[in-house]
Structures are given as structure tokens and as C-alpha cells.
């Protein structure tokens, strides 16, 4: 039995992941209308941008924008397999991936997960979900721009990182965290194809990384140093 697969976490995650289906999103007032009014070029610009993402994510404050349930389980498995005790997450949203990672910390015997989210409404919902899951004591939620919240007071040795915030900032956030990563630390980046400079960095072994894409939308990398 694991924290991830038993109550209160398992039923909570099932309910929360159910809020992030296309049909569930279409029922949220204003969300689908906003996205559908954008041209394909504007959608690409927003998702790639390092500066124009604030309005988009503010409009998505009622949408979980979570990793897939399969990626959530993978995060749990990886954190367990490397016996992670120090995890950093960029992009808390409703806290679904946060709960998966914190569940692994619980089953590893403890640790700390630092997660950053700039949308206040999502911070509030994430904290409530973490409390309901019974893992809030393992998580430090930092509210604000990750380029500021993750610029200081980081662990000396980071075991695992999840990048799932504004895609255009992946490389910037990686640069903040990399000096604190231990050799063998893992980084999972969701939808990393929206940040080509990030992929160029981690896919070049000369930069100290071993990296592999999988599941169409996730890049997993290991810091070798």
C-alpha cells in the first residue's frame, strides 16, 4: 500500500484529474471562448513567450493545467526509486503533481517539496488540496514569479525537479536550480517542445545532461555534471 494509491490521496486525485478533461474545460465560463478567439500564431506566441504569458495564465486560473495522470504516477515512481528527499516544482496550479511528488516523499520517510505558483487563486486551491491530501506538511508553496521565488533559499542538494509552468521560462528556471542539483538529479519538463532553447541545452551531452523525450509531451533529463 502506498500514499498515492490509498485514501485520501487516490480519490482526491481521481476527482481533480477529472476536472482537467477537454469536456470539463469547455464548461468553464470564458475559458474556451478566449482560447478559440486566438489565432494559431497567437497561441504559439503565448506558449513560447518569456514575457506574454501572464494574461493567458490569469485567464486559466480555474483550469488545473495538470500533468497527465500517467505522468503523475511516473513522478511518484521516480521520486521513490531515487529516494528523493528534496524536490522543486515550477508551476503548482491546483497541486495535482505536487500531491504525487509529496506522496513519494511521505513514503520515502519525509523531505521537502518547494513549489512555485504566481496565480493567487491557484495558490489558494493548491493549499486546500494539499491539506485534503494530508501532505501539506511536506510542501512549501511559494507565491509569485518563479524567477524571484526560486532565486534564493534553495536546498543545497536537489534530487528531482518538475517544470510545468510557463513554458518559455523553462531554461531560466533550470539555470536557477542547476547549481543546487546533485549529480544524478532528474528533471521532468512537461510540454518542453514549447521551449526549444531548453531542449537544446539538455539534449547536448556536452552541457552535462543525458536526456530523452517520451509520451509525446515530456522530456526527462539527468544532470551528470
N, C-alpha and C positions, 0 to 999 in steps of 0.2 A: 504494500500500500504506500502511496506517495501523497504528498500535499497537493500535487497537481491533479490527481485523479480521484480525490475524495472531497467530500463537503468540508468547508463551504466553498472551496475554490472551483471544483468541477462544475457544479450547477450555475455558479455565477458566470464563469467564462462562457458556458453554453448560451446563456441569456445575452451576454454582452456581444459575443460574436454574431448573434442573430440580429443585432441592431446595425450591422455593417454590411448587409447584403444589398445588392442593387435595388431590389424592391423596397427595402426599408428606407434607403436613402431617398428614393423618389417620393416618399410620403412626407419628407421633411419640408416645411414651407420655405420656398425661396431658394433652396439648395440646387435642385435640378434645373430650375428656371435660370439661375445665374450661370451655371456651367454650360447650359445649352445655348446661351446667347453669345458665348465666346467663340471666336474663330479658332480653327486648328492651330494657326500660328500663335494666337494669344495663349492658348493652353500650353503649347510648347514653351513659350517665353516665360510664363509664370513658373512652370515646373523646373525649368533650368536656371531661373534667375537667382542671383545672390542678393537682390535688393527689392524685387517687386512681389514678394510672396506674402507680405503682411496682410493685405486686404483679402487675398484668397483664403488664408488660414483662419482669419477672423470670421469670414462667411461660413467656414466649415466647422464652427465651434460646436455644432450639435451632431457632427458626424465623427464616429470613432477613428476612421482612417487608420485602422489597425493592421498589423501583420496578419497573414492568414493563420487559421488555427493550426495548420501543419507547421508553419514557421514558429509559432508559439511553442509547440511541443519540441521542435528542434532546439530552440533556445534553452528550454529546460534540460534536455538531454546533454547538450554541450556543456552547460554550466555544471551539471552533475559530473560529467565524465572528466573534466579538468579540475574538479573540486574547487570551483571558484568561490572566493570569499569577498572579492572586490569587483563590482560591476558598475559600468557607467552607461547611461542611456540618453540619447539625444532624441527628444520627441516623445513625451509621455502620453499625450492625448487622453483617452479615458482610462489608461493604465492597464490595458489587456496584456501587452507584452511585459509590462512591469510586474504584473502578478505572476506570469510564467517564470520570470527570472527570480523573483523573490521566493517563489515556491522552491526553486532549486537551492537557493541559499539556506532556506529553512531545513531542507533535507540534507544539506551539506554540514549542518551543525551551526549555521549562523553566518553573518557577514554584513556587508553594507552595499546597497544599490543607490547610487546617485542618479537622479533623473531630472531632466530639464524640460520645461514647457512654458511658452510665453503667453499663451491664451488663458486669461484668468478663469474663464468659465470651465475650461477643461481641467485646470489645476484642481478646482473645487470638486468636480466629478471624479477625478482620479483619486483624490484623497478619500472620498467616500467609498469608492470601490475597493481601495486597498484596505480600508478599515473593515469592510464587509468580508473581505477575503481572509482577514486575520493575519496580514503580513505587513501592516503599516509600520511596525517597529523595526523592520529591516530596510526601510526606504526613506531616503532624504529627497524630498521634492523641492527643486529649486525653480522658483518662478521668475521668468524674464528671458531675455535674449541669451541663447546658449553661448554666444561669443563672449558674453560677460559672466554668466553664471558658472561656466566651465573653465574660466580662465584662471581660477585660483582655488586653493583649498581642496586639492585632489589627493587621492591616496598615493602613497609612494610607489605602490605596485598594483597595476590594474590587470585583472585576469581576462575580462571579457567586455566588449563594447557592442552596443546596438545603435546603429544610425538609422533613424526613422523619422526625422524632422524635415525641414525644408531641404530639398534635395541639392539645391545649388550650394549649400553650406557644408556638404559632407567633408570636403577636403580641408576647409578651415577648421572644423571641429576636430578632425583627425590630427591636424597639426598641434592643436591644444593638448590632446590626450596622449599622443605618441610618446613624448618623453617620460611618461609615467607608466607605460606598458612594459610588463616583464617579457623577456624572451618566451615565445610560445603563446602569448596572448592572442585571443581570437577577436576578430571584428566581423560582425554581420551587418551588411548595408542593404536595406530594403529599397527596391527601385533605383539602384545605383546607376542605371543607364541614363538617368537624367542628370548625372554629373560626370561627364566624360573626363575632366581632369583628375577626379578621384580614381576612376578606373585606370587611367594611365599610370598613376602613382603606384597603386597596389599590384598591378599586373606586371610591373617591371621588377624582376628579381634583383636587379642592381640597387634598388631602393630599400632592400631589406625585407621584402614581403614574398610570401607564397600565397597565391590567390586562385579561386575557382568560382565561376558562375554556376548557379543551378536553380531549378524550379522556375525558370523564365524571368524571375524578378529579384533574386537575391544574390549578392556577392559575398562569399566567405573568404576571409583573409587571415593569415597568421603572420605575426610580427616575428621575424627571425633575428633582426638586428645586424 
